[in-house]
Amino acid sequence: MTLRGRFWVLISFLSCIAIAVAVRLVYLQSINRPFLEKAWQTQSTRFINVNAYRGMILDRDGVPLAVSSLVNSIVLDPVTLLKNPIAVRQIAKLAPGNVSKDELWHVLRSHQSLRYWFWQRDLPPFMVKDILVARVAGVYIVPSFKRFYPQGASVAQVVGFTGFSGEGRDGIELQHNRLLMDKEGKEKVRVNGKGQIIQKLDQLKAPHSGEDVQLSIDIRLQTEAYKALERAVEDNKAESGTVVLVNVRTGEVLAMVSVPSFNPNDLSDRVSSGVRARALTDVFEPGSTVKPLIMSMALDSKRYTPTTPIDTSPGWYYIQHHRVRDDANFGQLTTTGVLKKSSNVGISRIALSFPPENIYKTYSDFGLGQMTGVKFPGQRMGYVPTMSNTPSPFVWATMTFGYALTATPLQIVRAYAAIANQGIELPMSLLKREKAPIGYRVIKETTAKAILAMLHTVVEPGGTGILANVPNYQVAGKTGTAHKVGPNGFYKNKFDAFFAGIAPLNDPQFAAVVFIDNPQKGHFSKYGGVSAAPVFSRVMSKALQLYNVRPFGGEQVEQWKHMTRAQLERLVAIA
């Protein structure tokens, strides 16, 4: 074939190809266009979840206790990136943490079969800004929210914490999870070939942030109580401790702390023993802190007055072959003296002059063995023997000075709040209240006032609670000491120490309970008047100052300011 013939053959071949392409284009643009448009839209659109904020947890003045912060995670596609060494070098340079190219390459190789691998999590927005701008194929920035607890350990047991997926797992976070929980939205978006969003097409479901929860807690008092308790537990070589402070007129819990605590921002610390809100979840035999409840029963009956004589000689007596005893022979006391000296003999003799059902009814009326009104996960009711259990007279006797029954610190402080509130008991609350709830009368108003006056003698010279005094104020309260119970009965050298009190005496506004678990500093540290009372003094002093309560009395505190701890311990022990 000649050269000219070959030329025309080539021209004919190319013309055929051109005609075929043109025909195909006409087909695609006209006949098959709807199908192609649908396929393209399907392949380039995605449905994505849109995050919303979980509600905040706030203290009574609006101070944040739990907040959700926007964070980002860097997600890598190892399959794509391993084909692009230049992109790997670029990401290593832009990523937080000074990662070398070789390190990143090694990480990608170890996950080479994955298409979606979380490389770095919980990064603030400014740390991923450069990566977002670079728009590297195989690298994705995934936004989310991380829970943060700005007040740390001081309020950790109350607030609780959330799980990995954002749900409440403990404390208020769990109790009010439905209220706090956010609701994700959903959007339809268009993405480019790299999987990056280039256009928002439609909002299918709007995101809704969770509601805020405002607590009754005053973080100023919470912090002060935590510091005071932490120091007391350390100084007295105790295992743990608890403080609860409430407003007696509203039933609001202003402070509720336990030591040891935990760091809620550290995932590894959320399995420690410090997670428990001991004021609600732990029960104990309350010791002499319940004596004022029994005394109120006696005064309410009008068979006893604050000056009725009680013979406690010779400092002990037997009942059903069991001995009830005092630390010393106090001889002839008044009913007021029984509380001041914390006489087991005196209080049990008073109680046993009544039918046993009166003792049970008194504890029941004050809320022992019942829920406190606070809604909180893991809360316990404690235990009070009932008439159906038919305890022996000796058991009834020991119940009057705090054995054979159990209670939580919050139950004890609720009972003291009732005395402070003119005999009216209120349900407790961890949520801020706009007004006081309706309570119920436990004891007569005259009885409540008399008990307050009697409890004031406990913190006067010769009483067991002098270290609970607050400068420039008059307070009232009761010490308590109880043997710890083990699997085989009472431990010989392990004790729980308590102080429960009210302030100010002339116009009661606050009640507080301090519990020190097994203080081992020395012989005297087992007494509530030594290890627990000073914590009450410090916390109550802060409360009275912060709430601008007018000073009244308290001059007797001056004489103890310059005494050493050893001198004060002996003074309390002698009392």
HELIX and SHEET records of a PDB file:
HELIX    1   1 LEU A    3  VAL A   26  1                                  24    
HELIX    2   2 TYR A   27  ILE A   31  3                                   5    
HELIX    3   3 ARG A   33  SER A   44  1                                  12    
HELIX    4   4 PRO A   78  LEU A   81  1                                   4    
HELIX    5   5 PRO A   85  LEU A   94  1                                  10    
HELIX    6   6 LYS A  101  SER A  110  1                                  10    
HELIX    7   7 PRO A  125  MET A  127  5                                   3    
HELIX    8   8 LYS A  129  ALA A  134  1                                   6    
HELIX    9   9 GLY A  152  VAL A  155  5                                   4    
HELIX   10  10 ALA A  156  VAL A  159  1                                   4    
HELIX   11  11 GLY A  171  GLN A  175  1                                   5    
HELIX   12  12 ASN A  177  LEU A  180  1                                   4    
HELIX   13  13 ILE A  219  ASP A  235  1                                  17    
HELIX   14  14 LEU A  267  ASP A  269  5                                   3    
HELIX   15  15 SER A  273  VAL A  275  5                                   3    
HELIX   16  16 ARG A  278  THR A  281  1                                   4    
HELIX   17  17 GLY A  287  VAL A  290  5                                   4    
HELIX   18  18 LYS A  291  ASP A  300  1                                  10    
HELIX   19  19 THR A  335  LYS A  341  1                                   7    
HELIX   20  20 ASN A  344  ALA A  351  1                                   8    
HELIX   21  21 PRO A  356  ASP A  365  1                                  10    
HELIX   22  22 MET A  387  ASN A  389  5                                   3    
HELIX   23  23 PRO A  393  MET A  399  1                                   7    
HELIX   24  24 PRO A  409  ALA A  420  1                                  12    
HELIX   25  25 GLU A  445  HIS A  456  1                                  12    
HELIX   26  26 THR A  457  VAL A  459  5                                   3    
HELIX   27  27 ILE A  466  ALA A  468  5                                   3    
HELIX   28  28 HIS A  523  LYS A  526  5                                   4    
HELIX   29  29 GLY A  528  SER A  531  1                                   4    
HELIX   30  30 ALA A  533  LEU A  546  1                                  14    
HELIX   31  31 GLU A  555  TRP A  560  5                                   6    
HELIX   32  32 ARG A  565  ILE A  574  1                                  10    
SHEET    1   A 3 THR A  45  VAL A  50  0                                        
SHEET    2   A 3 GLY A 185  VAL A 191 -1                                        
SHEET    3   A 3 ILE A 197  LYS A 205 -1                                        
SHEET    1   B 4 TRP A 117  LEU A 123  0                                        
SHEET    2   B 4 PRO A  64  LEU A  76 -1                                        
SHEET    3   B 4 ILE A  57  LEU A  58 -1                                        
SHEET    4   B 4 VAL A 213  GLN A 214  1                                        
SHEET    1   C 3 TRP A 117  LEU A 123  0                                        
SHEET    2   C 3 PRO A  64  LEU A  76 -1                                        
SHEET    3   C 3 VAL A 139  PHE A 148 -1                                        
SHEET    1   D 2 PHE A 161  THR A 162  0                                        
SHEET    2   D 2 GLY A 168  ASP A 170 -1                                        
SHEET    1   E 5 VAL A 253  VAL A 259  0                                        
SHEET    2   E 5 SER A 240  ASN A 247 -1                                        
SHEET    3   E 5 PHE A 510  ASP A 517 -1                                        
SHEET    4   E 5 GLY A 489  ALA A 503 -1                                        
SHEET    5   E 5 ALA A 476  GLY A 486 -1                                        
SHEET    1   F 2 PRO A 309  ASP A 311  0                                        
SHEET    2   F 2 GLN A 332  THR A 334 -1                                        
SHEET    1   G 2 TRP A 316  ILE A 319  0                                        
SHEET    2   G 2 HIS A 322  ARG A 325 -1                                        
SHEET    1   H 2 ILE A 424  GLU A 425  0                                        
SHEET    2   H 2 TYR A 440  ARG A 441 -1                                        
END                                                                             
